[in-house]
Amino acid sequence: MAMTKVFKSGNSMAVRLPASFNAVPGTPVEVREEQGRWIVESLANAKPKKIDLTGIWGSIPGLKQLTPDERTLEERDLPWHLLNRNG
C-alpha cells in the first residue's frame, strides 16, 4: 500500500498517484465515495458514452434528415485576409 496526501490545485483538491501505480497521464478515472472511503477507478477500458437522440427525432416540427446532397458544401472563396490581424 502506498501513501499520499490530498493537496489543493487551483479551486480543486487533488491526489498524486505514486509512480509505482504506473498510471498513464490522461487516463480517465471515476472518483466516488463509498461509506467514507474514496475510490479512484481507472476507466481506460470503458467504452465511450454515446448520446441517444431517438427521443428528439420528431419533437421539432419541420425537422427532417439531411439528404447526402445537402451534406456537401460548395467550394467558395472566403476573405481569409480579413482574419489576419497582423497584416
C-alpha positions as CSV (number, residue, x, y, z in Angstrom):
1,M,0.0,0.0,0.0
2,A,1.3,3.4,-0.9
3,M,0.6,6.6,1.0
4,T,0.0,10.1,-0.4
5,K,-1.7,13.4,0.7
6,V,-4.5,15.5,-0.6
7,F,-3.4,18.9,-1.8
8,K,-5.0,22.0,-3.3
9,S,-4.7,22.5,-7.0
10,G,-6.5,25.7,-8.1
11,N,-10.0,25.6,-6.7
12,S,-9.9,21.8,-6.5
13,M,-8.5,19.1,-4.2
14,A,-6.0,16.7,-5.8
15,V,-4.2,13.5,-5.1
16,R,-0.9,12.4,-6.7
17,L,-0.6,8.7,-7.6
18,P,2.8,7.2,-6.8
19,A,4.9,6.2,-9.8
20,S,4.7,2.6,-8.7
21,F,1.0,2.6,-9.8
22,N,2.2,3.0,-13.5
23,A,-0.7,5.4,-14.2
24,V,-0.7,6.8,-17.8
25,P,-1.3,10.6,-17.9
26,G,-4.7,11.4,-19.4
27,T,-6.3,8.1,-18.4
28,P,-9.9,8.8,-17.5
29,V,-10.8,7.8,-13.9
30,E,-14.0,7.7,-11.9
31,V,-13.9,9.1,-8.3
32,R,-16.6,8.2,-5.9
33,E,-17.2,8.0,-2.1
34,E,-18.5,4.8,-0.6
35,Q,-19.1,4.6,3.2
36,G,-16.5,7.3,3.9
37,R,-13.8,5.8,1.6
38,W,-12.6,7.4,-1.6
39,I,-12.3,5.1,-4.6
40,V,-10.4,6.0,-7.7
41,E,-11.1,3.6,-10.6
42,S,-9.5,3.6,-14.0
43,L,-11.8,3.8,-16.9
44,A,-9.2,3.0,-19.5
45,N,-11.1,0.1,-20.9
46,A,-14.5,1.7,-20.7
47,K,-16.5,2.3,-23.9
48,P,-17.1,5.9,-24.7
49,K,-20.6,7.1,-23.9
50,K,-22.9,7.8,-26.8
51,I,-25.8,10.3,-26.8
52,D,-29.2,8.8,-27.6
53,L,-31.1,11.2,-29.8
54,T,-34.0,9.0,-30.6
55,G,-36.2,11.0,-28.2
56,I,-35.5,14.2,-30.1
57,W,-36.4,12.9,-33.5
58,G,-39.8,14.2,-34.5
59,S,-40.1,16.5,-31.5
60,I,-39.4,19.6,-33.5
61,P,-42.0,20.5,-36.2
62,G,-40.4,20.6,-39.7
63,L,-37.2,18.9,-38.7
64,K,-36.0,16.4,-41.3
65,Q,-32.9,14.4,-42.0
66,L,-30.4,15.8,-44.5
67,T,-30.0,14.1,-47.8
68,P,-26.5,13.2,-48.9
69,D,-26.6,16.1,-51.4
70,E,-27.5,18.5,-48.5
71,R,-24.5,17.3,-46.5
72,T,-21.9,18.6,-49.0
73,L,-20.6,22.1,-49.0
74,E,-19.9,24.1,-52.1
75,E,-16.4,25.5,-52.6
76,R,-16.3,29.2,-52.2
77,D,-13.7,31.9,-51.8
78,L,-13.5,33.3,-48.3
79,P,-11.9,36.6,-47.2
80,W,-9.2,35.0,-45.0
81,H,-7.1,38.1,-45.3
82,L,-9.7,39.9,-43.1
83,L,-8.9,37.4,-40.3
84,N,-5.2,38.2,-40.2
85,R,-4.9,40.8,-37.5
86,N,-1.1,41.3,-38.1
87,G,-1.4,42.4,-41.7
